[in-house]
Amino acid sequence: MKKVRYLGDVHDVQVRWGGNNDPRGILVPGDEYEVLDIEVHSWHTKIILREFPNLKFNCVHFEEVDNV
């Protein structure tokens, strides 16, 4: 399963773009999360995390973690 790290540098426009959920107050900067699904749209990509399957976050808030 792919993992991502939440970067924590969130701007309001990034949250509003595409109607994403706001990760502030939910996710912890620097923590790693498992990717449950990815929705690719024409202008943005949403990440759905296994830990929060009912929420969709803008992919710009994350970086991929190497699975070593």
VOBA-1610 file (N, C-alpha, C; in pm, whole numbers, padded with zeros to 5 digits, always signed):
BEGIN
Met+00085-00118+00000Met+00000+00000+00000Met+00089+00124+00000Lys+00057+00219-00084Lys+00134+00343-00093Lys+00112+00427+00031Lys+00220+00492+00075Lys+00211+00583+00189Lys+00250+00723+00146Val+00191+00821+00215Val+00223+00961+00192Val+00248+01028+00327Arg+00323+01137+00323Arg+00350+01219+00442Arg+00277+01351+00424Tyr+00203+01390+00527Tyr+00132+01517+00525Tyr+00231+01630+00552Leu+00237+01727+00461Leu+00334+01836+00470Leu+00290+01947+00564Gly+00160+01972+00572Gly+00109+02070+00668Gly+00105+02214+00622Asp+00164+02248+00508Asp+00162+02386+00459Asp+00038+02404+00373Val-00073+02441+00437Val-00203+02443+00371Val-00251+02587+00351His-00299+02616+00232His-00357+02746+00202His-00505+02728+00169Asp-00587+02824+00205Asp-00731+02813+00184Asp-00768+02779+00041Val-00702+02839-00056Val-00736+02814-00197Val-00709+02668-00234Gln-00608+02606-00175Gln-00580+02465-00203Gln-00690+02375-00149Val-00748+02413-00040Val-00857+02335+00019Val-00983+02351-00066Arg-01015+02475-00100Arg-01138+02501-00176Arg-01134+02444-00317Trp-01014+02436-00378Trp-01002+02389-00515Trp-01056+02246-00525Gly-01161+02227-00599Gly-01218+02095-00618Gly-01305+02046-00504Gly-01332+02133-00406Gly-01419+02094-00295Gly-01358+01991-00202Asn-01229+02002-00178Asn-01160+01908-00090Asn-01192+01935+00057Asn-01164+01835+00140Asn-01176+01853+00284Asn-01052+01926+00336Asp-01070+02000+00444Asp-00961+02076+00504Asp-00882+01984+00599Pro-00754+01960+00571Pro-00675+01869+00655Pro-00631+01931+00788Arg-00639+02063+00798Arg-00595+02129+00921Arg-00685+02087+01036Gly-00624+02047+01146Gly-00700+02002+01261Gly-00737+01855+01255Ile-00710+01790+01142Ile-00738+01648+01126Ile-00607+01570+01115Leu-00521+01614+01023Leu-00394+01546+01000Leu-00281+01616+01075Val-00177+01541+01106Val-00063+01594+01180Val+00055+01611+01084Pro+00109+01734+01071Pro+00222+01754+00982Pro+00337+01660+01016Gly+00393+01597+00912Gly+00504+01504+00929Gly+00461+01359+00947Asp+00334+01336+00981Asp+00285+01199+00998Asp+00262+01133+00862Glu+00274+01001+00861Glu+00252+00922+00740Glu+00115+00856+00745Tyr+00053+00847+00627Tyr-00080+00789+00614Tyr-00082+00694+00493Glu-00171+00594+00498Glu-00185+00501+00387Glu-00288+00552+00289Val-00257+00541+00160Val-00348+00585+00055Val-00447+00473+00025Leu-00574+00504+00038Leu-00679+00408+00007Leu-00718+00418-00140Asp-00727+00541-00190Asp-00767+00562-00329Asp-00717+00698-00376Ile-00709+00713-00506Ile-00668+00839-00568Ile-00770+00872-00677Glu-00820+00995-00677Glu-00911+01042-00781Glu-00839+01147-00865Val-00816+01115-00989Val-00748+01208-01080Val-00853+01283-01160His-00850+01415-01149His-00941+01502-01223His-00857+01583-01321Ser-00921+01658-01407Ser-00848+01731-01511Ser-00755+01838-01454Trp-00790+01901-01341Trp-00710+02010-01287Trp-00656+01984-01148His-00691+01872-01087His-00642+01842-00953His-00656+01692-00925Thr-00591+01649-00820Thr-00598+01508-00778Thr-00634+01505-00630Lys-00726+01416-00596Lys-00768+01399-00457Lys-00712+01269-00403Ile-00670+01272-00278Ile-00619+01153-00211Ile-00718+01116-00100Ile-00753+00989-00096Ile-00838+00935+00009Ile-00750+00845+00095Leu-00747+00873+00223Leu-00660+00800+00315Leu-00735+00687+00385Arg-00665+00577+00408Arg-00725+00463+00477Arg-00774+00505+00617Glu-00702+00594+00681Glu-00738+00637+00817Glu-00862+00727+00819Phe-00894+00791+00706Phe-01009+00882+00695Phe-01080+00856+00562Pro-01145+00740+00547Pro-01201+00699+00418Pro-01317+00784+00366Asn-01374+00868+00450Asn-01487+00952+00406Asn-01445+01094+00370Leu-01313+01120+00371Leu-01262+01253+00340Leu-01173+01248+00216Lys-01170+01360+00143Lys-01085+01372+00025Lys-00997+01496+00041Phe-00865+01476+00022Phe-00769+01584+00041Phe-00696+01613-00090Asn-00660+01739-00110Asn-00582+01780-00225Asn-00443+01717-00216Cys-00396+01659-00325Cys-00267+01589-00325Cys-00148+01682-00297Val-00164+01813-00318Val-00052+01905-00296Val-00008+01912-00150His-00089+01859-00059His-00056+01862+00083His+00032+01745+00125Phe+00072+01660+00029Phe+00142+01536+00063Phe+00265+01515-00023Glu+00357+01431+00030Glu+00467+01381-00049Glu+00468+01229-00033Glu+00508+01160-00139Glu+00512+01015-00135Glu+00625+00969-00045Val+00603+00861+00029Val+00702+00804+00119Val+00756+00677+00054Asp+00887+00663+00053Asp+00948+00541-00002Asp+00915+00424+00088Asn+00864+00318+00029Asn+00835+00194+00104Asn+00957+00105+00096Val+01045+00118+00193Val+01169+00040+00194Val+01152-00081+00281
//
